[in-house]
Amino acid sequence: MMTTSNTETNQPPPSRRAHQEGAALSTPTNSPRIAIIGAGPAGLYAADILAGRLPDAAIDVLEALPSPFGLIRYGVAPDHPRIKSIVDSLHDILDCGDIHFYGNIVVGRDIALSELQSYYDVIVLATGAVEDAPLDLPGIDLRGSFGGAEFVAWYDSHPWYPQDWTLDAEAVGVIGLGNVALDIVRVLARRPEDLARTDIPPHVLAAFQASPLKDIHVFGRRGPASVKFSPLELRELGQLPGVQMLLEDDDFQFTDADRAQMAANGRLRQAVKTLEQWRKGPSSPGEKRIHLHFYWRPERLEGTEAVSGLTLRRTAPDGQGGIVDTPVTKTFPVAAVYRAVGYFGSPLPGVPFDAARGVVRNAGGRIVDDADRPVPGIYATGWIKRGPVGLIGSTKSDALETVGHIVDDLPDLARAPHRSTDGLIAALEQRGLPVVRWDGWLAIDAAERALGAAQGRARAKLATGEAMIEAAHSARKQL
Ligand SMILES: Cc1cc2nc3c(=O)[nH]c(=O)nc-3n(C[C@H](O)[C@H](O)[C@H](O)COP(=O)(O)OP(=O)(O)OC[C@H]3O[C@@H](n4cnc5c(N)ncnc54)[C@H](O)[C@@H]3O)c2cc1C
């Protein structure tokens, strides 16, 4: 069930601390000061748990974008409003007045971590992962070769990404057998009139409306028993109106290792059952066709300037749960390739980084140096801590672990010399940075709802950072 956000009711929830008997409403001057970097689910769950465990702490959330909610706003597919509505409960965490949101501050660019440490006793990195994991293939830089993360950021209207996207291919290839690949395929396959009901801005809708796309080829190196798809989302693909699913009988020869994997994993079993139903069931022609190809390993993208094909090598099960190459190759004549092979975290200057895994170096959320010694006062949670896997819910258990370490370590941590958020924000604003406070986000939220209402939908996203900041600051001027 969707919770009603307090933006809609205009009723600010009472302060969390006001509920705690005997708790002071203002923060004592010697109380711990905690900055959380990143207002995605991991950062906000950590803030919420910290506020419960340390009722005296001053907790600020510093976010690079003018908006909170991270990948829920800029990753979760627009046609999944039920998942997107998780922002309603995250909204309440920030709206209760105990935890303060400051947007449009890129830590590491607008302020160095070392400067931030002079204002806060504890810093929690919750910066997530937005980049595409690299895929080193000949032709990967051709026009028409796209990272899945880039495409998602475009259709979800991330303000840092270009607004133009070329959707002129009649046939595309999608590399990957995970949920991001599934999102990309579903959004590409949906009828534009279905997308028109979501929060996507008009320029994204116009691109889908003009797209001549007919064939979507999805490729995985391994067999059907290795898919990482959520069964529910996989089933949804087969229910899209006007879409025909096409699978190849040769791909469905299960080995003993496959059967053992399926026996041990109910979700995998359900996903394979859906694939089998599509393979064996009646298949009536549709406006768009989704071809699922297993046991094909991408070798190179063809073309001189732009993609004109994707060459793959046929693989086969090795009998022990792995795959081996065969001599067979095939070129599929696709004019665009989307690679959905995973996300990757970005380093933050001054924080030890594991460049192989794309995560900050940490032990259970405590940042550690190259010799695995804890770096006092710096912690991590969410995707930047454990890598870009897992659903929104898993960032909560993650935050619990990290907060446990913070609470244990706090008595031994040195105190920051400059003990005022106002001083920090004033310093940033003096440098010309338009910081977006919580009331600024509420103004952006109201502007997007009004824009949506004018178009007969719940919300239409403001598409640029400038428009968001203008909405935030015009509301502030009226105060
Ligand atoms: C395409 C896609 C679809 C998904 N769909 C689903 C789904 O349907 N259901 C589901 O449960 N999960 C889904 N997920 C997974 C879910 O989005 C993640 O589990 C979750 O968002 C991870 O949370 P996080 O807070 O660690 O990172 P993020 O959500 O990425 O949040 C990190 C935040 O940190 C900010 N930040 C980064 N660097 C800085 C900096 N230097 N200074 C200040 N702020 C910074 C970012 O702007 C961002 O707001 C999806 C993920 C992707 C990529």
The ligand as an ORCA input file, in Angstrom:
! r2SCAN-3c Opt
* xyz 0 1
  C      18.554      0.517    -13.353
  C      18.269      0.093    -11.933
  C      17.007     -0.339    -11.596
  C      16.737     -0.744    -10.294
  N      15.487     -1.188     -9.994
  C      15.220     -1.607     -8.733
  C      13.912     -2.076     -8.396
  O      13.017     -2.118     -9.244
  N      13.697     -2.491     -7.114
  C      14.685     -2.442     -6.154
  O      14.434     -2.798     -4.993
  N      15.935     -2.009     -6.453
  C      16.218     -1.594     -7.708
  N      17.472     -1.163     -8.018
  C      18.515     -1.200     -6.967
  C      18.473      0.049     -6.069
  O      18.366      1.184     -6.884
  C      19.732      0.078     -5.208
  O      19.684     -1.061     -4.354
  C      19.852      1.306     -4.326
  O      19.506      2.492     -5.008
  C      21.280      1.470     -3.785
  O      21.246      2.526     -2.877
  P      22.468      3.483     -2.539
  O      21.900      4.505     -1.610
  O      23.626      2.685     -2.122
  O      22.876      4.193     -3.915
  P      22.121      5.273     -4.792
  O      20.689      4.990     -4.868
  O      22.900      5.353     -6.055
  O      22.318      6.649     -3.998
  C      23.563      7.293     -3.909
  C      23.362      8.796     -3.782
  O      24.626      9.412     -3.524
  C      24.739     10.594     -4.289
  N      26.159     10.898     -4.485
  C      27.055     10.223     -5.248
  N      28.266     10.800     -5.186
  C      28.144     11.865     -4.361
  C      29.064     12.870     -3.933
  N      30.331     12.859     -4.312
  N      28.612     13.842     -3.108
  C      27.297     13.849     -2.683
  N      26.393     12.911     -3.075
  C      26.817     11.933     -3.901
  C      24.020     10.250     -5.584
  O      23.620     11.412     -6.294
  C      22.840      9.433     -5.068
  O      21.717     10.253     -4.783
  C      17.767     -0.722     -9.303
  C      19.037     -0.273     -9.657
  C      19.293      0.136    -10.953
  C      20.662      0.600    -11.306
*
